[in-house]
Structure formats: C-alpha cells, structure tokens
C-alpha cells in the first residue's frame, strides 16, 4: 500500500507542477487600451471621415444635436428619438467646444465634470486614408448622457483640438427598430 500511495503522490505532484506549463494556471490579462471606431450605425459619420471641426460653429453644433437626437444611427432619423433633449443635455459640452481648446484642456475641471469615464489614447479609425501625420486621436467616455457615448478628439501637431466625432459602442446601447 505504501508503494501505491507514493505513486499517487508522485502523479499529483507531477500534475501540479506541469499544470502551469499547460496553461491551466490563472494569468493576469494585460489591459488593452485601444478603441476601434465602430460601424456606421453607431457613429454620426458615414463611410468617409467627415468630422465636426473645432472650435464648434453653429452648423457643427446643429449636426451634433441632430446626430445625438437619433442616437447617432442614421436609420433612426425621422423614426425614433433616442435623446430628445440632446440640445439641453449637451449644452455645457458644446459651449466648451465652441472655444479653442487643447488636449491638456480636456484634463481641466470644466471638462472633467463632463468626461467622468475612461480615457483611451489609441484610437483606430480604418477609414483614415493617411495614418495620422499629426498625433493620433484620443477618446473620452462620458458627457451628459452618463457614459453612453465616446467622444473622439482629433488634434494637430500642437495638440490643439481640430475635430470631434461622437460614437456609440454596442456594448453600451443597442436599439433594434421595427420596420414601418
């Protein structure tokens, strides 16, 4: 019986020692801090980049208000209001974006009160023909909607914000519309 017990313990030790090599142990996953630009039904733009230029003009503000009103999904236009009070809900953000701002300004208290969610410094937009000659875009989650949208900011070589594009990721909201 002693030989049999030793054999069992030898097998148990072998399994315990080899299990981590076989991938059976718990490994901490490294966070990946990348935001891919979602498909057309989750952004206000179409197939080609057509960013809202900053500082925000009256025309740009109207485009953002309209896009947020129907949840950034062009298929909802004229059918379903996702954020009927978008004009009021995003007023503070739109006012801040109406003046010249830099990337550093997004870390100041005025913007921090709006963007209380995550920040992503690597945004991948496959629609861009030329890979960012200037520094790449950054994204902030938050704004008045309680984190429903990510706001992607494009910047120039001096870190001045030149354009913005809000996007809605499917993990946050998904709306299925019935056909008329």
N, CA and C atoms as an extended XYZ file, in Angstrom:
540
Properties=species:S:1:pos:R:3:atomname:S:1:resname:S:1:resid:I:1 pbc="F F F"
N         0.816       -1.189        0.000 N   UNK     1
C         0.000        0.000        0.000 CA  UNK     1
C         0.860        1.253        0.000 C   UNK     1
N         1.998        1.175        0.626 N   UNK     2
C         2.876        2.319        0.687 CA  UNK     2
C         3.381        2.695       -0.708 C   UNK     2
N         3.729        1.727       -1.508 N   UNK     3
C         4.196        1.994       -2.873 CA  UNK     3
C         3.089        2.620       -3.713 C   UNK     3
N         1.856        2.161       -3.507 N   UNK     4
C         0.717        2.703       -4.255 CA  UNK     4
C         0.457        4.155       -3.853 C   UNK     4
N         0.549        4.470       -2.571 N   UNK     5
C         0.348        5.834       -2.077 CA  UNK     5
C         1.422        6.753       -2.628 C   UNK     5
N         2.662        6.279       -2.636 N   UNK     6
C         3.756        7.087       -3.180 CA  UNK     6
C         3.550        7.351       -4.665 C   UNK     6
N         3.033        6.374       -5.376 N   UNK     7
C         2.780        6.531       -6.805 CA  UNK     7
C         1.706        7.600       -7.039 C   UNK     7
N         0.660        7.589       -6.216 N   UNK     8
C        -0.415        8.583       -6.341 CA  UNK     8
C         0.130        9.983       -6.068 C   UNK     8
N         0.931       10.117       -4.999 N   UNK     9
C         1.505       11.426       -4.677 CA  UNK     9
C         2.445       11.909       -5.779 C   UNK     9
N         3.186       11.020       -6.380 N   UNK    10
C         4.078       11.376       -7.475 CA  UNK    10
C         3.256       11.910       -8.659 C   UNK    10
N         2.145       11.264       -8.943 N   UNK    11
C         1.273       11.712      -10.041 CA  UNK    11
C         0.679       13.083       -9.714 C   UNK    11
N         0.222       13.277       -8.477 N   UNK    12
C        -0.357       14.562       -8.060 CA  UNK    12
C         0.684       15.668       -8.172 C   UNK    12
N         1.906       15.417       -7.683 N   UNK    13
C         2.975       16.423       -7.782 CA  UNK    13
C         3.282       16.749       -9.227 C   UNK    13
N         3.336       15.751      -10.052 N   UNK    14
C         3.625       15.961      -11.474 CA  UNK    14
C         2.548       16.826      -12.117 C   UNK    14
N         1.302       16.524      -11.830 N   UNK    15
C         0.190       17.312      -12.388 CA  UNK    15
C         0.256       18.748      -11.890 C   UNK    15
N         0.495       18.926      -10.591 N   UNK    16
C         0.562       20.267      -10.013 CA  UNK    16
C         1.710       21.064      -10.623 C   UNK    16
N         2.832       20.431      -10.841 N   UNK    17
C         3.980       21.127      -11.415 CA  UNK    17
C         3.820       21.403      -12.908 C   UNK    17
N         3.160       20.524      -13.622 N   UNK    18
C         3.001       20.699      -15.066 CA  UNK    18
C         1.782       21.532      -15.457 C   UNK    18
N         0.812       21.651      -14.573 N   UNK    19
C        -0.414       22.391      -14.899 CA  UNK    19
C        -0.134       23.834      -15.332 C   UNK    19
N         0.736       24.578      -14.624 N   UNK    20
C         1.005       25.947      -15.087 CA  UNK    20
C         1.645       25.985      -16.478 C   UNK    20
N         2.464       25.002      -16.785 N   UNK    21
C         3.089       24.964      -18.105 CA  UNK    21
C         2.075       24.672      -19.198 C   UNK    21
N         1.014       23.997      -18.843 N   UNK    22
C        -0.026       23.648      -19.813 CA  UNK    22
C        -1.059       24.761      -19.958 C   UNK    22
N        -0.892       25.853      -19.227 N   UNK    23
C        -1.839       26.956      -19.330 CA  UNK    23
C        -3.028       26.822      -18.410 C   UNK    23
N        -2.946       25.989      -17.418 N   UNK    24
C        -4.072       25.766      -16.510 CA  UNK    24
C        -4.046       26.705      -15.313 C   UNK    24
N        -3.042       27.533      -15.199 N   UNK    25
C        -2.995       28.427      -14.052 CA  UNK    25
C        -3.635       29.762      -14.421 C   UNK    25
N        -3.939       30.542      -13.414 N   UNK    26
C        -4.568       31.845      -13.612 CA  UNK    26
C        -3.499       32.854      -14.029 C   UNK    26
N        -3.697       33.480      -15.166 N   UNK    27
C        -2.780       34.515      -15.632 CA  UNK    27
C        -3.513       35.843      -15.630 C   UNK    27
N        -2.851       36.881      -15.181 N   UNK    28
C        -3.438       38.208      -15.212 CA  UNK    28
C        -3.380       38.705      -16.652 C   UNK    28
N        -4.520       39.134      -17.163 N   UNK    29
C        -4.569       39.642      -18.528 CA  UNK    29
C        -4.149       41.101      -18.546 C   UNK    29
N        -3.341       41.463      -19.504 N   UNK    30
C        -2.927       42.848      -19.646 CA  UNK    30
C        -4.056       43.629      -20.302 C   UNK    30
N        -4.416       44.791      -19.747 N   UNK    31
C        -5.486       45.572      -20.369 CA  UNK    31
C        -5.032       46.122      -21.719 C   UNK    31
N        -5.928       46.099      -22.671 N   UNK    32
C        -5.638       46.653      -23.991 CA  UNK    32
C        -6.393       47.963      -24.090 C   UNK    32
N        -5.671       49.024      -24.259 N   UNK    33
C        -6.242       50.354      -24.226 CA  UNK    33
C        -6.383       50.908      -25.640 C   UNK    33
N        -7.224       50.252      -26.448 N   UNK    34
C        -7.431       50.648      -27.841 CA  UNK    34
C        -8.923       50.760      -28.088 C   UNK    34
N        -9.337       51.787      -28.816 N   UNK    35
C       -10.744       51.956      -29.168 CA  UNK    35
C       -10.885       51.938      -30.683 C   UNK    35
N       -11.496       50.901      -31.246 N   UNK    36
C       -11.748       50.907      -32.688 CA  UNK    36
C       -12.998       51.732      -32.976 C   UNK    36
N       -12.982       52.474      -34.065 N   UNK    37
C       -14.163       53.241      -34.448 CA  UNK    37
C       -15.233       52.251      -34.882 C   UNK    37
N       -16.427       52.332      -34.287 N   UNK    38
C       -17.477       51.353      -34.584 CA  UNK    38
C       -18.110       51.561      -35.959 C   UNK    38
N       -18.999       50.638      -36.379 N   UNK    39
C       -19.626       50.733      -37.693 CA  UNK    39
C       -20.541       51.945      -37.827 C   UNK    39
N       -21.021       52.157      -39.053 N   UNK    40
C       -21.775       53.366      -39.378 CA  UNK    40
C       -23.039       53.551      -38.557 C   UNK    40
N       -23.665       52.495      -38.093 N   UNK    41
C       -24.902       52.678      -37.336 CA  UNK    41
C       -24.650       53.096      -35.894 C   UNK    41
N       -23.395       53.337      -35.540 N   UNK    42
C       -23.062       53.747      -34.184 CA  UNK    42
C       -22.222       55.018      -34.164 C   UNK    42
N       -22.216       55.741      -35.255 N   UNK    43
C       -21.482       56.994      -35.314 CA  UNK    43
C       -22.254       57.958      -36.195 C   UNK    43
N       -21.988       59.203      -36.040 N   UNK    44
C       -22.761       60.176      -36.794 CA  UNK    44
C       -22.252       60.292      -38.231 C   UNK    44
N       -21.032       59.853      -38.494 N   UNK    45
C       -20.447       59.969      -39.825 CA  UNK    45
C       -20.806       58.783      -40.702 C   UNK    45
N       -20.568       58.947      -41.987 N   UNK    46
C       -20.785       57.857      -42.930 CA  UNK    46
C       -19.520       57.049      -43.136 C   UNK    46
N       -19.362       56.512      -44.344 N   UNK    47
C       -18.216       55.653      -44.644 CA  UNK    47
C       -16.909       56.437      -44.680 C   UNK    47
N       -16.974       57.710      -45.049 N   UNK    48
C       -15.770       58.538      -45.117 CA  UNK    48
C       -15.730       59.465      -43.903 C   UNK    48
N       -14.534       59.765      -43.410 N   UNK    49
C       -14.444       60.688      -42.284 CA  UNK    49
C       -15.013       62.053      -42.658 C   UNK    49
N       -15.889       62.558      -41.856 N   UNK    50
C       -16.499       63.868      -42.040 CA  UNK    50
C       -16.654       64.459      -40.647 C   UNK    50
N       -15.529       64.729      -40.021 N   UNK    51
C       -15.526       65.147      -38.627 CA  UNK    51
C       -16.176       66.519      -38.444 C   UNK    51
N       -16.675       66.760      -37.251 N   UNK    52
C       -17.171       68.078      -36.857 CA  UNK    52
C       -15.939       68.879      -36.453 C   UNK    52
N       -15.701       69.971      -37.156 N   UNK    53
C       -14.496       70.763      -36.900 CA  UNK    53
C       -14.649       71.602      -35.635 C   UNK    53
N       -13.526       71.774      -34.969 N   UNK    54
C       -13.460       72.578      -33.759 CA  UNK    54
C       -12.576       73.785      -34.002 C   UNK    54
N       -12.827       74.911      -33.341 N   UNK    55
C       -13.911       75.190      -32.421 CA  UNK    55
C       -15.274       75.029      -33.101 C   UNK    55
N       -16.235       74.630      -32.303 N   UNK    56
C       -17.568       74.291      -32.776 CA  UNK    56
C       -18.292       75.529      -33.296 C   UNK    56
N       -18.830       75.427      -34.502 N   UNK    57
C       -19.626       76.506      -35.095 CA  UNK    57
C       -21.105       76.190      -34.890 C   UNK    57
N       -21.965       77.120      -35.271 N   UNK    58
C       -23.415       76.890      -35.161 CA  UNK    58
C       -23.825       75.701      -36.025 C   UNK    58
N       -23.216       75.584      -37.211 N   UNK    59
C       -23.533       74.460      -38.102 CA  UNK    59
C       -23.086       73.130      -37.489 C   UNK    59
N       -21.876       73.105      -36.941 N   UNK    60
C       -21.375       71.890      -36.308 CA  UNK    60
C       -22.206       71.498      -35.095 C   UNK    60
N       -22.603       72.495      -34.340 N   UNK    61
C       -23.444       72.245      -33.162 CA  UNK    61
C       -24.776       71.626      -33.578 C   UNK    61
N       -25.376       72.166      -34.637 N   UNK    62
C       -26.661       71.640      -35.126 CA  UNK    62
C       -26.509       70.190      -35.596 C   UNK    62
N       -25.391       69.876      -36.267 N   UNK    63
C       -25.154       68.498      -36.721 CA  UNK    63
C       -25.032       67.541      -35.533 C   UNK    63
N       -24.288       67.969      -34.506 N   UNK    64
C       -24.129       67.125      -33.320 CA  UNK    64
C       -25.461       66.922      -32.603 C   UNK    64
N       -26.226       68.004      -32.452 N   UNK    65
C       -27.529       67.893      -31.788 CA  UNK    65
C       -28.434       66.926      -32.533 C   UNK    65
N       -28.457       67.033      -33.861 N   UNK    66
C       -29.300       66.149      -34.662 CA  UNK    66
C       -28.835       64.694      -34.546 C   UNK    66
N       -27.525       64.486      -34.652 N   UNK    67
C       -26.997       63.127      -34.561 CA  UNK    67
C       -27.284       62.473      -33.218 C   UNK    67
N       -27.103       63.218      -32.139 N   UNK    68
C       -27.365       62.680      -30.803 CA  UNK    68
C       -28.859       62.465      -30.579 C   UNK    68
N       -29.680       63.296      -31.196 N   UNK    69
C       -31.138       63.167      -31.071 CA  UNK    69
C       -31.598       61.777      -31.509 C   UNK    69
N       -31.039       61.294      -32.633 N   UNK    70
C       -31.440       59.962      -33.108 CA  UNK    70
C       -30.417       58.879      -32.774 C   UNK    70
N       -29.600       59.120      -31.743 N   UNK    71
C       -28.695       58.084      -31.228 CA  UNK    71
C       -27.539       57.747      -32.139 C   UNK    71
N       -27.142       58.684      -33.000 N   UNK    72
C       -26.031       58.521      -33.941 CA  UNK    72
C       -26.293       57.441      -34.983 C   UNK    72
N       -27.514       56.996      -35.106 N   UNK    73
C       -27.859       55.978      -36.096 CA  UNK    73
C       -28.714       56.619      -37.178 C   UNK    73
N       -28.155       56.819      -38.372 N   UNK    74
C       -28.923       57.460      -39.445 CA  UNK    74
C       -30.228       56.734      -39.774 C   UNK    74
N       -30.316       55.449      -39.503 N   UNK    75
C       -31.552       54.703      -39.773 CA  UNK    75
C       -32.691       55.150      -38.856 C   UNK    75
N       -32.361       55.754      -37.720 N   UNK    76
C       -33.394       56.238      -36.799 CA  UNK    76
C       -33.937       57.601      -37.197 C   UNK    76
N       -33.258       58.279      -38.089 N   UNK    77
C       -33.636       59.639      -38.458 CA  UNK    77
C       -35.092       59.672      -38.914 C   UNK    77
N       -35.879       60.498      -38.264 N   UNK    78
C       -37.285       60.618      -38.599 CA  UNK    78
C       -38.155       59.511      -38.031 C   UNK    78
N       -37.576       58.586      -37.279 N   UNK    79
C       -38.341       57.447      -36.764 CA  UNK    79
C       -38.344       57.371      -35.249 C   UNK    79
N       -37.202       57.548      -34.634 N   UNK    80
C       -37.123       57.355      -33.186 CA  UNK    80
C       -36.159       58.356      -32.574 C   UNK    80
N       -36.620       59.046      -31.549 N   UNK    81
C       -35.756       59.967      -30.818 CA  UNK    81
C       -35.108       59.202      -29.674 C   UNK    81
N       -33.803       59.084      -29.717 N   UNK    82
C       -33.079       58.379      -28.662 CA  UNK    82
C       -32.778       59.332      -27.514 C   UNK    82
N       -32.374       60.549      -27.856 N   UNK    83
C       -32.106       61.576      -26.853 CA  UNK    83
C       -32.867       62.833      -27.250 C   UNK    83
N       -34.156       62.917      -26.924 N   UNK    84
C       -34.951       64.065      -27.350 CA  UNK    84
C       -34.483       65.390      -26.758 C   UNK    84
N       -33.772       65.348      -25.636 N   UNK    85
C       -33.279       66.586      -25.029 CA  UNK    85
C       -31.779       66.777      -25.256 C   UNK    85
N       -31.266       66.300      -26.362 N   UNK    86
C       -29.823       66.385      -26.646 CA  UNK    86
C       -29.324       67.822      -26.607 C   UNK    86
N       -30.119       68.740      -27.122 N   UNK    87
C       -29.713       70.149      -27.163 CA  UNK    87
C       -29.423       70.669      -25.756 C   UNK    87
N       -30.265       70.321      -24.807 N   UNK    88
C       -30.094       70.753      -23.421 CA  UNK    88
C       -29.034       69.918      -22.707 C   UNK    88
N       -29.069       68.615      -22.911 N   UNK    89
C       -28.162       67.707      -22.202 CA  UNK    89
C       -26.694       67.979      -22.521 C   UNK    89
N       -26.402       68.386      -23.738 N   UNK    90
C       -25.013       68.579      -24.162 CA  UNK    90
C       -24.623       70.047      -24.284 C   UNK    90
N       -25.464       70.949      -23.797 N   UNK    91
C       -25.201       72.387      -23.933 CA  UNK    91
C       -23.843       72.775      -23.352 C   UNK    91
N       -23.553       72.317      -22.137 N   UNK    92
C       -22.286       72.685      -21.488 CA  UNK    92
C       -21.088       72.198      -22.312 C   UNK    92
N       -21.149       70.967      -22.797 N   UNK    93
C       -20.061       70.434      -23.618 CA  UNK    93
C       -19.925       71.233      -24.907 C   UNK    93
N       -21.044       71.498      -25.572 N   UNK    94
C       -20.998       72.243      -26.830 CA  UNK    94
C       -20.454       73.653      -26.612 C   UNK    94
N       -20.808       74.280      -25.489 N   UNK    95
C       -20.274       75.609      -25.179 CA  UNK    95
C       -18.759       75.553      -25.003 C   UNK    95
N       -18.266       74.530      -24.304 N   UNK    96
C       -16.819       74.388      -24.111 CA  UNK    96
C       -16.102       74.137      -25.436 C   UNK    96
N       -16.719       73.355      -26.311 N   UNK    97
C       -16.094       73.041      -27.598 CA  UNK    97
C       -16.191       74.192      -28.591 C   UNK    97
N       -16.939       75.238      -28.245 N   UNK    98
C       -17.071       76.396      -29.132 CA  UNK    98
C       -15.869       77.325      -29.042 C   UNK    98
N       -14.996       77.109      -28.069 N   UNK    99
C       -13.776       77.910      -27.978 CA  UNK    99
C       -12.571       77.031      -28.280 C   UNK    99
N       -11.459       77.673      -28.620 N   UNK   100
C       -10.237       76.941      -28.957 CA  UNK   100
C        -9.779       76.146      -27.736 C   UNK   100
N        -9.497       74.879      -27.930 N   UNK   101
C        -9.087       74.023      -26.816 CA  UNK   101
C        -7.927       73.133      -27.242 C   UNK   101
N        -7.156       72.705      -26.252 N   UNK   102
C        -6.050       71.786      -26.498 CA  UNK   102
C        -6.331       70.474      -25.771 C   UNK   102
N        -5.500       69.500      -26.049 N   UNK   103
C        -5.633       68.209      -25.380 CA  UNK   103
C        -5.513       68.376      -23.867 C   UNK   103
N        -4.623       69.261      -23.429 N   UNK   104
C        -4.444       69.495      -21.990 CA  UNK   104
C        -5.714       70.057      -21.356 C   UNK   104
N        -6.481       70.843      -22.108 N   UNK   105
C        -7.719       71.411      -21.566 CA  UNK   105
C        -8.717       70.329      -21.170 C   UNK   105
N        -8.656       69.182      -21.828 N   UNK   106
C        -9.595       68.103      -21.516 CA  UNK   106
C        -9.363       67.520      -20.123 C   UNK   106
N        -8.215       67.840      -19.526 N   UNK   107
C        -7.917       67.371      -18.168 CA  UNK   107
C        -8.279       68.405      -17.108 C   UNK   107
N        -8.769       69.563      -17.538 N   UNK   108
C        -9.128       70.623      -16.590 CA  UNK   108
C       -10.518       70.363      -16.010 C   UNK   108
N       -10.808       70.968      -14.860 N   UNK   109
C       -12.082       70.708      -14.176 CA  UNK   109
C       -13.330       70.905      -15.040 C   UNK   109
N       -13.326       71.885      -15.927 N   UNK   110
C       -14.516       72.125      -16.755 CA  UNK   110
C       -14.872       70.889      -17.572 C   UNK   110
N       -13.866       70.259      -18.171 N   UNK   111
C       -14.109       69.055      -18.970 CA  UNK   111
C       -14.214       67.806      -18.097 C   UNK   111
N       -13.479       67.761      -16.994 N   UNK   112
C       -13.521       66.577      -16.125 CA  UNK   112
C       -14.915       66.332      -15.575 C   UNK   112
N       -15.672       67.401      -15.362 N   UNK   113
C       -17.042       67.238      -14.898 CA  UNK   113
C       -17.936       66.603      -15.947 C   UNK   113
N       -17.544       66.717      -17.203 N   UNK   114
C       -18.328       66.158      -18.308 CA  UNK   114
C       -17.844       64.755      -18.644 C   UNK   114
N       -16.531       64.599      -18.780 N   UNK   115
C       -15.950       63.301      -19.137 CA  UNK   115
C       -15.459       62.605      -17.878 C   UNK   115
N       -16.357       61.900      -17.224 N   UNK   116
C       -16.016       61.236      -15.971 CA  UNK   116
C       -15.634       59.780      -16.182 C   UNK   116
N       -15.695       59.313      -17.409 N   UNK   117
C       -15.382       57.914      -17.698 CA  UNK   117
C       -13.923       57.730      -18.068 C   UNK   117
N       -13.668       56.698      -18.826 N   UNK   118
C       -12.316       56.313      -19.210 CA  UNK   118
C       -11.739       57.233      -20.280 C   UNK   118
N       -10.418       57.138      -20.427 N   UNK   119
C        -9.711       57.839      -21.496 CA  UNK   119
C        -8.917       56.796      -22.266 C   UNK   119
N        -8.953       56.887      -23.586 N   UNK   120
C        -8.203       55.972      -24.444 CA  UNK   120
C        -7.314       56.812      -25.350 C   UNK   120
N        -6.026       56.505      -25.344 N   UNK   121
C        -5.081       57.277      -26.142 CA  UNK   121
C        -4.761       56.641      -27.486 C   UNK   121
N        -5.307       55.472      -27.764 N   UNK   122
C        -5.061       54.818      -29.051 CA  UNK   122
C        -6.401       54.527      -29.712 C   UNK   122
N        -6.740       55.336      -30.688 N   UNK   123
C        -7.995       55.178      -31.414 CA  UNK   123
C        -7.662       54.736      -32.828 C   UNK   123
N        -8.297       53.682      -33.282 N   UNK   124
C        -8.053       53.151      -34.618 CA  UNK   124
C        -9.250       53.478      -35.499 C   UNK   124
N        -9.017       54.260      -36.533 N   UNK   125
C       -10.063       54.609      -37.494 CA  UNK   125
C        -9.577       54.165      -38.866 C   UNK   125
N       -10.026       53.000      -39.305 N   UNK   126
C        -9.550       52.415      -40.561 CA  UNK   126
C        -9.977       53.227      -41.774 C   UNK   126
N       -10.916       54.153      -41.601 N   UNK   127
C       -11.366       54.976      -42.725 CA  UNK   127
C       -10.352       56.050      -43.094 C   UNK   127
N        -9.445       56.348      -42.188 N   UNK   128
C        -8.441       57.379      -42.454 CA  UNK   128
C        -7.487       56.890      -43.537 C   UNK   128
N        -7.406       57.630      -44.623 N   UNK   129
C        -6.549       57.229      -45.749 CA  UNK   129
C        -5.072       57.292      -45.367 C   UNK   129
N        -4.699       58.366      -44.723 N   UNK   130
C        -3.308       58.521      -44.300 CA  UNK   130
C        -3.254       58.300      -42.797 C   UNK   130
N        -2.370       57.445      -42.392 N   UNK   131
C        -2.231       57.211      -40.953 CA  UNK   131
C        -1.642       58.460      -40.334 C   UNK   131
N        -2.314       58.974      -39.413 N   UNK   132
C        -2.097       60.204      -38.700 CA  UNK   132
C        -0.708       60.825      -38.859 C   UNK   132
N        -0.648       61.846      -39.715 N   UNK   133
C         0.596       62.608      -39.837 CA  UNK   133
C         0.810       63.409      -38.554 C   UNK   133
N        -0.264       63.897      -37.990 N   UNK   134
C        -0.190       64.572      -36.700 CA  UNK   134
C        -0.440       63.520      -35.617 C   UNK   134
N        -0.328       63.900      -34.362 N   UNK   135
C        -0.574       62.909      -33.310 CA  UNK   135
C        -1.953       62.272      -33.468 C   UNK   135
N        -2.058       61.025      -33.116 N   UNK   136
C        -3.310       60.289      -33.273 CA  UNK   136
C        -4.419       60.815      -32.380 C   UNK   136
N        -5.652       60.444      -32.708 N   UNK   137
C        -6.785       60.902      -31.910 CA  UNK   137
C        -6.827       60.229      -30.544 C   UNK   137
N        -7.532       60.869      -29.627 N   UNK   138
C        -7.767       60.305      -28.305 CA  UNK   138
C        -9.270       60.280      -28.072 C   UNK   138
N        -9.735       59.412      -27.190 N   UNK   139
C       -11.168       59.295      -26.933 CA  UNK   139
C       -11.452       59.391      -25.441 C   UNK   139
N       -12.574       59.992      -25.126 N   UNK   140
C       -13.030       60.120      -23.752 CA  UNK   140
C       -14.452       59.588      -23.666 C   UNK   140
N       -14.724       58.837      -22.636 N   UNK   141
C       -16.077       58.335      -22.441 CA  UNK   141
C       -16.772       59.206      -21.414 C   UNK   141
N       -18.010       59.481      -21.659 N   UNK   142
C       -18.762       60.244      -20.679 CA  UNK   142
C       -19.716       61.207      -21.327 C   UNK   142
N       -19.674       62.431      -20.903 N   UNK   143
C       -20.562       63.512      -21.286 CA  UNK   143
C       -21.899       63.335      -20.588 C   UNK   143
N       -22.810       64.200      -20.878 N   UNK   144
C       -24.042       64.309      -20.101 CA  UNK   144
C       -24.926       63.073      -20.155 C   UNK   144
N       -24.664       62.173      -21.062 N   UNK   145
C       -25.542       61.014      -21.206 CA  UNK   145
C       -25.222       59.895      -20.227 C   UNK   145
N       -24.311       60.125      -19.321 N   UNK   146
C       -23.981       59.091      -18.346 CA  UNK   146
C       -23.077       58.026      -18.914 C   UNK   146
N       -22.261       58.376      -19.876 N   UNK   147
C       -21.297       57.434      -20.417 CA  UNK   147
C       -21.767       56.663      -21.623 C   UNK   147
N       -22.847       57.064      -22.240 N   UNK   148
C       -23.378       56.341      -23.399 CA  UNK   148
C       -22.466       56.465      -24.620 C   UNK   148
N       -21.812       57.587      -24.763 N   UNK   149
C       -21.008       57.839      -25.959 CA  UNK   149
C       -19.537       57.994      -25.606 C   UNK   149
N       -18.713       57.687      -26.580 N   UNK   150
C       -17.294       58.023      -26.533 CA  UNK   150
C       -17.135       59.224      -27.455 C   UNK   150
N       -16.306       60.160      -27.066 N   UNK   151
C       -16.055       61.362      -27.859 CA  UNK   151
C       -14.614       61.293      -28.343 C   UNK   151
N       -14.437       61.130      -29.636 N   UNK   152
C       -13.101       61.012      -30.216 CA  UNK   152
C       -12.664       62.396      -30.670 C   UNK   152
N       -11.525       62.832      -30.158 N   UNK   153
C       -10.988       64.145      -30.493 CA  UNK   153
C        -9.767       63.981      -31.384 C   UNK   153
N        -9.756       64.726      -32.476 N   UNK   154
C        -8.623       64.758      -33.393 CA  UNK   154
C        -7.857       66.043      -33.100 C   UNK   154
N        -6.531       65.974      -33.248 N   UNK   155
C        -5.703       67.119      -32.879 CA  UNK   155
C        -4.606       67.348      -33.900 C   UNK   155
N        -4.038       68.544      -33.844 N   UNK   156
C        -2.931       68.857      -34.745 CA  UNK   156
C        -1.606       68.640      -34.015 C   UNK   156
N        -0.508       69.022      -34.655 N   UNK   157
C         0.821       68.820      -34.082 CA  UNK   157
C         1.075       69.611      -32.815 C   UNK   157
N         0.275       70.653      -32.574 N   UNK   158
C         0.420       71.463      -31.364 CA  UNK   158
C        -0.584       71.068      -30.287 C   UNK   158
N        -1.219       69.925      -30.463 N   UNK   159
C        -2.221       69.400      -29.529 CA  UNK   159
C        -3.495       70.234      -29.448 C   UNK   159
N        -3.720       71.116      -30.430 N   UNK   160
C        -4.998       71.831      -30.491 CA  UNK   160
C        -6.047       70.877      -31.041 C   UNK   160
N        -7.209       70.869      -30.422 N   UNK   161
C        -8.290       70.005      -30.883 CA  UNK   161
C        -8.843       70.572      -32.182 C   UNK   161
N        -8.849       69.756      -33.225 N   UNK   162
C        -9.283       70.225      -34.541 CA  UNK   162
C       -10.629       69.655      -34.960 C   UNK   162
N       -11.025       68.530      -34.388 N   UNK   163
C       -12.290       67.906      -34.778 CA  UNK   163
C       -12.753       66.959      -33.680 C   UNK   163
N       -14.036       66.628      -33.730 N   UNK   164
C       -14.622       65.699      -32.765 CA  UNK   164
C       -15.581       64.769      -33.497 C   UNK   164
N       -15.691       63.557      -32.993 N   UNK   165
C       -16.660       62.607      -33.526 CA  UNK   165
C       -17.187       61.774      -32.356 C   UNK   165
N       -18.479       61.912      -32.027 N   UNK   166
C       -19.033       61.026      -31.002 CA  UNK   166
C       -19.364       59.669      -31.606 C   UNK   166
N       -19.162       58.615      -30.830 N   UNK   167
C       -19.514       57.261      -31.280 CA  UNK   167
C       -20.224       56.542      -30.140 C   UNK   167
N       -21.062       55.608      -30.508 N   UNK   168
C       -21.784       54.786      -29.536 CA  UNK   168
C       -21.315       53.361      -29.733 C   UNK   168
N       -20.814       52.764      -28.684 N   UNK   169
C       -20.376       51.382      -28.776 CA  UNK   169
C       -21.534       50.459      -28.451 C   UNK   169
N       -21.631       49.356      -29.157 N   UNK   170
C       -22.749       48.432      -28.998 CA  UNK   170
C       -22.839       47.856      -27.597 C   UNK   170
N       -21.733       47.805      -26.864 N   UNK   171
C       -21.790       47.247      -25.521 CA  UNK   171
C       -22.598       48.125      -24.578 C   UNK   171
N       -22.744       49.404      -24.919 N   UNK   172
C       -23.478       50.313      -24.048 CA  UNK   172
C       -24.965       50.354      -24.375 C   UNK   172
N       -25.284       50.468      -25.654 N   UNK   173
C       -26.687       50.538      -26.049 CA  UNK   173
C       -26.865       49.832      -27.372 C   UNK   173
N       -27.989       49.207      -27.516 N   UNK   174
C       -28.304       48.570      -28.790 CA  UNK   174
C       -29.795       48.747      -29.016 C   UNK   174
N       -30.136       49.387      -30.092 N   UNK   175
C       -31.525       49.654      -30.400 CA  UNK   175
C       -31.897       48.902      -31.659 C   UNK   175
N       -32.960       48.145      -31.590 N   UNK   176
C       -33.446       47.425      -32.761 CA  UNK   176
C       -34.772       48.055      -33.144 C   UNK   176
N       -34.827       48.596      -34.321 N   UNK   177
C       -36.033       49.271      -34.798 CA  UNK   177
C       -36.891       48.321      -35.609 C   UNK   177
N       -38.187       48.446      -35.476 N   UNK   178
C       -39.107       47.676      -36.305 CA  UNK   178
C       -39.270       48.390      -37.633 C   UNK   178
N       -39.470       47.626      -38.671 N   UNK   179
C       -39.729       48.207      -39.984 CA  UNK   179
C       -41.126       48.796      -39.992 C   UNK   179
N       -41.304       49.907      -40.705 N   UNK   180
C       -42.621       50.551      -40.792 CA  UNK   180
C       -43.563       49.758      -41.646 C   UNK   180
